[in-house]
Amino acid sequence: MSYVARERVFKNGDSIFKVTLLAAKRAIELNNGAKKLIETDSKKFSTIALEEISQGKVRYKVKE
């Protein structure tokens, strides 16, 4: 089982709620056939989404 360190995901002081929503949306995209943005051995979409966020491949944009 893969583990994504909390410090890597929240390195910029991001909100846990924003990251949770982002990870959920990305996991749904992966489940619907989107290509992975990173190389990983993980099979779980939620873990892949968190790894992508921690590596800076997936980000959220705040609307003004």
CYANA upper distance limits for C-alpha pairs under 8 A (distance plus 0.5 A):
  1 MET  CA     42 SER  CA      8.15
  2 SER  CA     42 SER  CA      7.06
  2 SER  CA     47 THR  CA      7.65
  3 TYR  CA     47 THR  CA      8.26
  4 VAL  CA      8 ARG  CA      7.86
  4 VAL  CA      9 VAL  CA      8.04
  4 VAL  CA     47 THR  CA      7.97
  4 VAL  CA     50 LEU  CA      7.33
  4 VAL  CA     51 GLU  CA      6.90
  4 VAL  CA     54 SER  CA      8.27
  5 ALA  CA      9 VAL  CA      7.24
  6 ARG  CA     10 PHE  CA      6.59
  7 GLU  CA     11 LYS  CA      5.96
  8 ARG  CA     54 SER  CA      5.72
  8 ARG  CA     55 GLN  CA      8.38
  9 VAL  CA     19 VAL  CA      8.46
  9 VAL  CA     50 LEU  CA      7.58
  9 VAL  CA     51 GLU  CA      8.47
  9 VAL  CA     53 ILE  CA      6.82
  9 VAL  CA     54 SER  CA      4.95
 10 PHE  CA     14 ASP  CA      5.77
 10 PHE  CA     15 SER  CA      8.12
 10 PHE  CA     16 ILE  CA      8.21
 10 PHE  CA     54 SER  CA      8.28
 14 ASP  CA     18 LYS  CA      7.74
 14 ASP  CA     19 VAL  CA      7.55
 15 SER  CA     19 VAL  CA      6.82
 16 ILE  CA     20 THR  CA      6.47
 17 PHE  CA     21 LEU  CA      6.72
 18 LYS  CA     22 LEU  CA      6.59
 18 LYS  CA     60 TYR  CA      8.39
 19 VAL  CA     23 ALA  CA      6.47
 20 THR  CA     24 ALA  CA      6.61
 21 LEU  CA     25 LYS  CA      6.65
 22 LEU  CA     26 ARG  CA      6.61
 22 LEU  CA     59 ARG  CA      8.14
 22 LEU  CA     60 TYR  CA      7.26
 23 ALA  CA     27 ALA  CA      6.48
 23 ALA  CA     46 SER  CA      7.15
 23 ALA  CA     49 ALA  CA      5.82
 23 ALA  CA     50 LEU  CA      6.47
 23 ALA  CA     53 ILE  CA      8.00
 24 ALA  CA     28 ILE  CA      6.77
 24 ALA  CA     46 SER  CA      7.42
 24 ALA  CA     49 ALA  CA      8.22
 25 LYS  CA     29 GLU  CA      6.83
 26 ARG  CA     30 LEU  CA      6.73
 26 ARG  CA     46 SER  CA      8.45
 26 ARG  CA     49 ALA  CA      6.23
 27 ALA  CA     31 ASN  CA      6.62
 27 ALA  CA     45 PHE  CA      5.44
 27 ALA  CA     46 SER  CA      5.67
 27 ALA  CA     48 ILE  CA      8.00
 27 ALA  CA     49 ALA  CA      6.07
 28 ILE  CA     32 ASN  CA      6.67
 28 ILE  CA     45 PHE  CA      8.22
 29 GLU  CA     33 GLY  CA      7.05
 29 GLU  CA     34 ALA  CA      6.01
 30 LEU  CA     34 ALA  CA      5.08
 30 LEU  CA     35 LYS  CA      7.07
 30 LEU  CA     36 LYS  CA      7.55
 30 LEU  CA     45 PHE  CA      6.74
 31 ASN  CA     45 PHE  CA      7.15
 36 LYS  CA     48 ILE  CA      8.15
 37 LEU  CA     52 GLU  CA      7.24
 37 LEU  CA     57 LYS  CA      7.21
 38 ILE  CA     52 GLU  CA      7.00
 38 ILE  CA     57 LYS  CA      8.39
 40 THR  CA     48 ILE  CA      7.91
 42 SER  CA     47 THR  CA      7.38
 42 SER  CA     48 ILE  CA      6.94
 43 LYS  CA     47 THR  CA      8.32
 43 LYS  CA     48 ILE  CA      7.93
 44 LYS  CA     48 ILE  CA      6.81
 45 PHE  CA     49 ALA  CA      6.57
 46 SER  CA     50 LEU  CA      6.84
 47 THR  CA     51 GLU  CA      6.65
 48 ILE  CA     52 GLU  CA      6.64
 49 ALA  CA     53 ILE  CA      6.76
 50 LEU  CA     54 SER  CA      6.60
 51 GLU  CA     55 GLN  CA      6.70
 52 GLU  CA     56 GLY  CA      6.78
 52 GLU  CA     57 LYS  CA      5.67
 52 GLU  CA     58 VAL  CA      6.26
 53 ILE  CA     57 LYS  CA      6.35
 53 ILE  CA     58 VAL  CA      5.42
 53 ILE  CA     59 ARG  CA      6.98
